[in-house]
Amino acid sequence: MKYISFLVIFFLFINCSENPTKKITKIESKKKNVVLIFGKRSFKKDTLYFNNEQSYTLKINPILSYFDRYPYERKEIKSNNLNTNDTIVISTDASILLEHRYHYFYASNYLLKAGDTIQFDYKNDAPYARLLNNRKLDTELNFEVNYNLSNDIYVDDIEFREKHGRYRTDSEYNIYLESLIRNRNKQLAVLDSLHASGNFQKTYYNLQKNKLKYRINLMSDFSDINKDKIELQNDSLLILPLYKRFLSYYTTETLNIPIVKRRNIPMADKLILFDSIQKSNLFSKKIQHYLLFSTLKDIANYYPLNDFKTYHKKFTQTVKDTTLLALINDTYVTDFISLKGKTDDVYLTNAAKERTTLTEIIKQYKGKVVYVDFWASWCAPCRVAMKPAKKLRKMYADKDFVYIFISIDKDFKKWQKASKEENLKYLKNNFLAVNYPSATFYRELELKSIPRYIVYDKKGNMVSQNAPSPKDAEINDFIITLLSE
C-alpha cells in the first residue's frame, strides 16, 4: 500500500510540474473541430523507431488513430512531427477516442470532444498531453504514459522476434504473461487509489478502468474470468478497441466455436460463429449487430465467395443499420457481387467504381507496350517496389509504354488507402480486381503470389507471364527491346 501511495504522489507531482518543452502557439478551436498539436520529436528513444525502409509495421499499426461513430472503425492520422512541430485538425461534431502508440507495446487513449485542443510534447520520445482548454485534466491525460514509463518497458512478441530472431519459448512466454498481468493489476490499484482520493475525473476513471479490465481478461485463462462482471449490454464500450478484441475472444469461448484453418491461419469457424451470434440473446442489439458485421468481414476476407454471398444475405435480412450496410457495401464492393464469381475475363474497377476489363484495357492500348503490376496493400515487397515503379513510369513517359496497376485486395477501402499512400490514387490506370481469384486468367497464370508482373507487346499479345520487377537490373533492356519491335 505504501508503494501505491508513493506512485499516487509521483503522478500528482509530475503533472503539477512546469512543462520544460518549448511553448507552441495555441490555435483557436472551432466548434466542430478537434485540434491536435504535436511538438517535434526524434523517435530515437522510442522503440517504435525503425531504420528500415522495408518495414511496414507502422503502416499496419498506425502511431496515431481515432474512433468516432459506431461501429467505431479505426481512422488513421499521420503527423509530420519528426524534428518539427505539426498541427492536425479533425472536423467532427462527435466525441472521439484518440489513440497514440509509443514504445511499440503501449498505446495511450484520450477522450476528446468538438472544441478541444490537445497538445503533445515528447520528453524522452513519449507523448505527454495537455488539453489547452481544460488544464484540470493533466493527471488523467498522462496517467498511462506516466505509469508505463515509471515501470519496466515491456517487449512485445513481435519486437522480441525482431530483436532475437526467434519467438519466446513456452517458459519465457508464461513468465512474460504473468509479469504483464501483475503489472496491469498494480496499475489498476494505482488508478483506484487516485480516484478514491478525488484526484481522478470519473469519465477518465471509467475509461482507464475498462481498458485495464478487458486487457487483463484478454491475458487471462477463460476459466479465470469473472463472467458476472462482463458487460454485453453496454453499447458505450464499443468505442474501446480492447473491448472489441475481448468480445471476439469471449464469443468464441462462450459459444463453443470450433477452430478451423483458413489460408493456413487458425481461427474460429466464422460461419458457425455468425449463426451462433445471430441466435444468441447474450448481447444488446447494437453489440450483436457489431459482432455480425465484424464476423461478415472475416468471412469476406477468408472464405470462398459463395459463403460470403450466403452470409451477406443473412446479414442484410437481420441488420437494418444503414451505417453497417453501407460499410459492407463500400468495403467489399457488393454492387459488383454478380461479377465476383465470373470466369470469362478479368473484371476491374477504378476508384469511382467504374467497371472495365483487362481485355478492354489491352485493346485500348494496342500499339503500346503494356506492363501490368499485380500488388496489394498488405504486400510489403509490392510496396517496396513502388519507388522504382515510379521511376520506370517517368523514364518511359514519352514512349509507347503504359503501366497498369491491379490490386488483388478484397477490401476496397484498404486499396484506396494504400493507393493514396503510394501516390496512385489519381492515376488513370490504377484498378482493383473485382473477380480475383475466380477468373480463368488467374488460374492459368497460377497467380497466387505477388508482386507479379506481366507484359503485353504492341500487338496486344502477352509476351511475359513473369516479367522483371521495376527494381530488377534487366528491366530497361527488356522494355527497350519490346519498344523497338
Secondary structure, DSSP 4 states (H G I P E B T S, - for coil): -HHHHHHHHHHHHHHHSPP-SPP----PPPTTEEEEEE--B--TTSTT----TT--HHHHS-SEEEE-STT---EEE----BSS-EEEEEE-SS-EEEEEEETTTEEEEEEE-TT-EEEEE-GGGS-EEEETT-GGGHHHHTHHHHHHHTSPPP--HHHHHHHHSSPPPHHHHHHHHHHHHHHHHHHHHHHHHHHHTT-S-HHHHHHHHHHHHHHHHHHS-GGGS-GGG--SS-GGGGG-HHHHHHHHHHHHHHTTPPEEEETTEEEE-HHHHHHHHHH--SS-HHHHHHHHHHHHHHHHHHS-HHHHHHHHHHHHHH---HHHHHHHHHHHTGGGTTTTT--SS-EEE-TT--EEEHHHHHHHTTTSEEEEEEE-TT-HHHHHTHHHHHHHHHHTTTSSEEEEEEE--S-HHHHHHHHHHTT-TT-TTEEEESSTTTSHHHHHHT--SSSEEEEE-TTS-EEESSPPPTTSTTHHHHHHHHHH-
